[in-house]
Amino acid sequence: QVQLVESGGGLVQAGSSLRLSCAASGRTSFSTSDMGWFRQAPGKEREFVAAIRWHGGTIYYADSVKGRFTISRDIAKNTVYLHMNSLKPEDTAVYYCAASPATNYGAVSSGQRYDYWGQGTQVTVSS
């Protein structure tokens, strides 16, 4: 079992930056888990934002955030981050961190791949 706790959300103006954190704990090794960020806006389905493979060598981004968001991980701290720059009102959503054992099948952009989810943190971007 893995517990994920997100933090760092808030209310900001368009053009601002935020850094989300996701702290992992539990029996499953964080260092061999692929980590992803997803978001869900009101009335919309959950969508993929970014993912980083367990070895850190491969990173994926949704087209909508490419060039503005950066995902990173600190193995020593069992934490994954999402650095968000140039925020737009359409980035407003609840952001979720997710963990997947590296042996799971499926695309890292698919929520079905992930076994563990955090409770989410709200990001609101005003215009």
N, C-alpha and C positions, 0 to 999 in steps of 0.2 A: 504494500500500500504506500502511496505517495501523497503527501499533503502539499498543496500549492497555495501560497498566499500572495496576492497581488497588492501593490500599493503604488502611490504616486499620481493617481488621477486627480482631477480638479477642474475648476472653471477658469478658462483662459480666453484671451482675445485672439482673433485670427492673426496669424503670423508669429505667434508665440511658440515656445518649445516646452515640452514636458519629458520627463523620464519615468517610465513605468518600471517597476521592479517585480520580480516573481521569485520568492524564496521557496525552495523545495526542501522537504524533510520526509523521512520515512525509510522503509526497508529497501526500496528499489534504488539502485545506484543512479544518482543524478548524472554521473560522468558517462554513463552508457545509455542515456535517454536523449532522444530527439526532442527538442522543445519548440513549441509554436505559440504564436499570438493570434487570436481571433477577436473579432468584434461583432457586436450586434446592436444596430440602431433600432429605435422604436418602430414597430410595424414592419421590420425587415428581417430577413433570415440572417443567421450568423454567417460571417464571411471571413475568409483567411486574410491575414495581414502579413505575417512573416514567420519564418521557421529557420532553425539552425540545427544541423546534424550533430550527433553526439560528439563527434571528433572536432567540431567547429570549423571544418574545412569547407563545408558547403552551406550556403545561405540562400534563402529564397524570399522573394517579396512579391506581394500583389502589385500589379501595375499601378494601382491608384496611390500607392505609397512609395514607390520606387524613387530614389533620389531625395526623399524627405525623411524617411524612417530608417533607423539602423538597429538591428538586433545583435546582441552580444551576450556572452555568458562568462561567468567567473566560476570555474570549477571549485576553487578553494572555498568560495562562499556559498556554493550550491544555489546560485542566483542567476537568472537570466534577465536581461534588460531590454527595453524597447525605448530607444531615443527617438523622439518625435519632434521634428523641426517644421517650420512653415505650416503650422496647423491651419486647417480650413474648417469652416462650419460643418462640412460634410464628413469630417472625421469624428463628429460627435457620436458616441456610442458607449456601451459597456464593453470594456476590453477584458478578455479572458486569456489566461495563461494555460497551456496544456502540455502534458508530458506523454511521450510514447517510448516504450522500450524500442531500442534500435532494431530489434528483430521483427517488429510488427510489419505487416504488409500494408500497402496502400500509399498513395501520394501524401507527402508531408503537408500538402495544402488541403487535405481532406480531414474534416473533423472526426470522421469515423476511425481514423488511424490511432487516435489518442485515447489512452485509457484513463487518464487523470486530468481533472480540470480544477482551476481555482474558482473562487466565488465571484470574481469580477471586480473591476474598479471603473467608476464612471469618469469619462472624459467629456467635457462640454466645451465647445469652442463657439464663442460669440462673434458675430460679425461686426 
